[in-house]
Amino acid sequence: MTALWIAHVTVTDPDRYARYAALATGAIAAHGGQFLVRSGAYVQLEGSDRARNVVARFPSLQAAEACYRSAEYQAALDHARGAAERDLVIVEENGDGTK
C-alpha cells in the first residue's frame, strides 16, 4: 500500500532550508517518493498554521520511513535543523493510491 509523507513547515532561515530542500529532493526520489504538493495555495481550517505544506507519495510506509532514516536524508535534515519549525507524519493510503 502506498504512503504519504506530509510535512507542515515554517521556514526561519531560507538559505539553510534551501540547502535542505535541494538535498532532500534527491533522497526522496531515490526511495521512490514523488512530490504531490510543494507549498502552493492552501486554506488553514484548524490547528497551527505553517506556510509551507509538502506531500510526497512513496511506494509503501516502509519506503517512506527508510527514506527518513537514510544517511542521505539525515544529511539533508542537518540543514533544516534550526532553519525551520516542522511537523512530519507518514500515513498509509487507503486502497492503491490511484483514486
Contacts in CASP RR format, 6 or more apart in sequence:
PFRMAT RR
TARGET T0000
AUTHOR 0000-0000-0000
METHOD contacts of the structure
MODEL  1
MTALWIAHVTVTDPDRYARYAALATGAIAAHGGQFLVRSGAYVQLEGSDR
ARNVVARFPSLQAAEACYRSAEYQAALDHARGAAERDLVIVEENGDGTK
1 60 0 8 1.000
1 61 0 8 1.000
1 92 0 8 1.000
1 93 0 8 1.000
1 94 0 8 1.000
1 95 0 8 1.000
1 96 0 8 1.000
1 97 0 8 1.000
2 57 0 8 1.000
2 58 0 8 1.000
2 59 0 8 1.000
2 60 0 8 1.000
2 92 0 8 1.000
2 93 0 8 1.000
2 96 0 8 1.000
2 97 0 8 1.000
3 57 0 8 1.000
3 58 0 8 1.000
3 59 0 8 1.000
3 60 0 8 1.000
3 61 0 8 1.000
3 63 0 8 1.000
3 64 0 8 1.000
3 90 0 8 1.000
3 91 0 8 1.000
3 92 0 8 1.000
3 93 0 8 1.000
4 36 0 8 1.000
4 55 0 8 1.000
4 56 0 8 1.000
4 57 0 8 1.000
4 58 0 8 1.000
4 64 0 8 1.000
4 90 0 8 1.000
4 91 0 8 1.000
4 93 0 8 1.000
5 28 0 8 1.000
5 33 0 8 1.000
5 54 0 8 1.000
5 55 0 8 1.000
5 56 0 8 1.000
5 57 0 8 1.000
5 58 0 8 1.000
5 64 0 8 1.000
5 67 0 8 1.000
5 68 0 8 1.000
5 88 0 8 1.000
5 89 0 8 1.000
5 90 0 8 1.000
6 53 0 8 1.000
6 54 0 8 1.000
6 55 0 8 1.000
6 88 0 8 1.000
6 89 0 8 1.000
6 90 0 8 1.000
6 91 0 8 1.000
7 52 0 8 1.000
7 53 0 8 1.000
7 54 0 8 1.000
7 55 0 8 1.000
7 86 0 8 1.000
7 87 0 8 1.000
7 88 0 8 1.000
8 48 0 8 1.000
8 50 0 8 1.000
8 52 0 8 1.000
8 53 0 8 1.000
8 86 0 8 1.000
8 87 0 8 1.000
8 88 0 8 1.000
9 17 0 8 1.000
9 50 0 8 1.000
9 51 0 8 1.000
9 52 0 8 1.000
9 53 0 8 1.000
9 54 0 8 1.000
9 84 0 8 1.000
9 85 0 8 1.000
9 86 0 8 1.000
9 87 0 8 1.000
10 50 0 8 1.000
10 51 0 8 1.000
10 52 0 8 1.000
10 84 0 8 1.000
10 85 0 8 1.000
10 86 0 8 1.000
11 17 0 8 1.000
11 51 0 8 1.000
11 52 0 8 1.000
11 83 0 8 1.000
11 84 0 8 1.000
12 82 0 8 1.000
12 83 0 8 1.000
12 84 0 8 1.000
12 85 0 8 1.000
13 82 0 8 1.000
13 83 0 8 1.000
13 84 0 8 1.000
14 83 0 8 1.000
15 83 0 8 1.000
16 79 0 8 1.000
16 80 0 8 1.000
16 82 0 8 1.000
16 83 0 8 1.000
17 79 0 8 1.000
17 80 0 8 1.000
17 83 0 8 1.000
17 84 0 8 1.000
19 76 0 8 1.000
19 79 0 8 1.000
20 76 0 8 1.000
20 77 0 8 1.000
20 78 0 8 1.000
20 79 0 8 1.000
20 80 0 8 1.000
20 83 0 8 1.000
20 84 0 8 1.000
22 76 0 8 1.000
23 72 0 8 1.000
23 75 0 8 1.000
23 76 0 8 1.000
23 79 0 8 1.000
24 73 0 8 1.000
24 76 0 8 1.000
24 77 0 8 1.000
24 80 0 8 1.000
25 35 0 8 1.000
26 72 0 8 1.000
27 67 0 8 1.000
27 70 0 8 1.000
27 72 0 8 1.000
27 73 0 8 1.000
27 76 0 8 1.000
28 35 0 8 1.000
28 56 0 8 1.000
28 67 0 8 1.000
28 73 0 8 1.000
30 67 0 8 1.000
30 70 0 8 1.000
30 72 0 8 1.000
31 58 0 8 1.000
31 63 0 8 1.000
31 64 0 8 1.000
31 66 0 8 1.000
31 67 0 8 1.000
31 70 0 8 1.000
31 73 0 8 1.000
32 58 0 8 1.000
32 59 0 8 1.000
32 63 0 8 1.000
32 67 0 8 1.000
33 56 0 8 1.000
33 57 0 8 1.000
33 58 0 8 1.000
33 59 0 8 1.000
33 63 0 8 1.000
33 64 0 8 1.000
33 67 0 8 1.000
34 56 0 8 1.000
34 57 0 8 1.000
35 54 0 8 1.000
35 55 0 8 1.000
35 56 0 8 1.000
36 55 0 8 1.000
36 56 0 8 1.000
36 57 0 8 1.000
37 53 0 8 1.000
37 54 0 8 1.000
37 55 0 8 1.000
38 54 0 8 1.000
39 51 0 8 1.000
39 52 0 8 1.000
39 53 0 8 1.000
39 54 0 8 1.000
40 53 0 8 1.000
42 53 0 8 1.000
48 87 0 8 1.000
50 85 0 8 1.000
50 86 0 8 1.000
50 87 0 8 1.000
52 84 0 8 1.000
56 64 0 8 1.000
57 93 0 8 1.000
57 97 0 8 1.000
58 64 0 8 1.000
58 67 0 8 1.000
58 90 0 8 1.000
61 90 0 8 1.000
61 92 0 8 1.000
64 90 0 8 1.000
65 90 0 8 1.000
67 73 0 8 1.000
68 88 0 8 1.000
68 90 0 8 1.000
80 86 0 8 1.000
END
